[in-house]
């Protein structure tokens, strides 16, 4: 049994906290919003993010960040990528290198455009025992105890931390595969949200399943080019954190980025589309950051370019799709 | 303008014939069932396979196989894989090496377990100008003129035939990418139907989107192992004929193999599940043929094994899924 602090009481943090309680760990779920935490205590539920799913009695809830971290052996970060850096800086004074840390956040740091594993190294030092959890995982299904398979990635030489987290999360319904490709996992986790927006736009424009499948496939090709350039591994792209998450995010109505795209495709403005989701849409910030990476490393990423243009109001969703779906192809 | 014979008046043959007429070719669609052809002439529609979609006036319909082939410059075969060999043997007497031939059939020859390109070579000779059309393509959407992107694959040294067919099919809405990996395309086109059945079973059992995405991803891993062993290319797996078609077939309710799996997962018998589809379910024969290949080449393919066990009545769909989703994982 581990004493675990889950930081971030959105849908994914809450679902993972529930799962870890089921795995017989001692779990405290922290949320920054004291009122929300109070409400969750009263209702025994995260009514806003996971309505209808009761919280286990053994799950502790807290709005006290430093106390929660101080008392834990293991830290699971589940805040949006834009809040990642600030959170690590806040907890650093009470953190020590004995406390293993894993994050389920996907995206890049908006200030620096850095990968989250670089942000973590910069703040916590290179010797921190860190890992990332990624893969196809709608929070609600995990909270409901439905089967899922995910990837835990650590640094190349850190099999020990990988095995620790595999054991921590593993159950009959929750399979953990190990990877050491932090770069590949980070790129996939970020870029998939952009593709999900594109895929949603195609759906919103009623372009059909063939177009959507083609778009996702061409998206994988452009993510592959970026991964190659940045030293990630193609195996990661073909795995759970790559393909698996991509399939889920780009075809499932549970995905916020996908639904945001659908709203855009149906003709809603960006503001109204966002309002209709009412949660963080990671792909919006990410698209600009990935575009910067693509330019910096001279990688052709037409889908990313078109999505940025749509989000910058320089192109309509319809015009972007025509551009993407009528490019004259050559060899794959 | 080419004079084209489309052989096979199922949904895909009919949709491709409609598309080729739109591309201003002179197209005759042949079907073996004289009554069906007569009805299509009367109704200006393929009411059984593509209800509600009118056939273009310029499309010729025929139940005379040899006449149709004799008069054509180009032949497109769109019969199920189990009928492929017999059809080629029938048309051979009126075929000559000037008549280019492409097939949209997916699967393996049921008698020999051979790839269709080997069957074609055996019957027509190595010098025949042959190609295969593959990729994510629900027939109805193509018939409706919605966008799609597909792969045309030919032999390694036959760029000429590849370019010919790219030109033949290409339009603003229908993009053709060229490949020369016949083996990879054949494996993907066959194996995806088995994965679609598995994916449908997971859906029918209400295991959720996470489980389905994990299953598809692990399926890609086992198809990759087979492709590697048989000399296919990983690029093909990552492309339209691989990933693209897989995403479409494993997530779309328009896929027969997927719907067959859903019916099985919901508890229907194999016979009743088949009845509910009322079209050829390629994955049934294919699963046994791919299993044979896997055994012959010593490739581990757990999903294929479980689907064969379900179709052999030696395992329930539920037990098969438990086996697949609770295997103790290691590295991806």
Interface residues (C-beta under 8 A of the other chain):
Chain A: X135 X136 X137 X138 X141 X142 X144 X146 X147 X148 X149 X151 X172 X173 X175 X176 X177 X178 X179 X207 X208 X209 X210 X211 X213 X214 X216 X217 X218 X220 X221 X224 X234 X235 X236 X237 X238 X239 X240 X243 X244 X245 X247 X248 X250 X251 X252 X254 X325 X326 X327 X328 X329 X330 X331 X332
Chain B: X135 X136 X137 X138 X141 X142 X144 X146 X147 X148 X149 X151 X172 X173 X175 X176 X177 X178 X179 X207 X208 X209 X210 X211 X213 X214 X216 X217 X218 X220 X221 X224 X234 X235 X236 X237 X238 X239 X240 X243 X244 X245 X247 X248 X250 X251 X252 X254 X325 X326 X327 X328 X329 X330 X331 X332
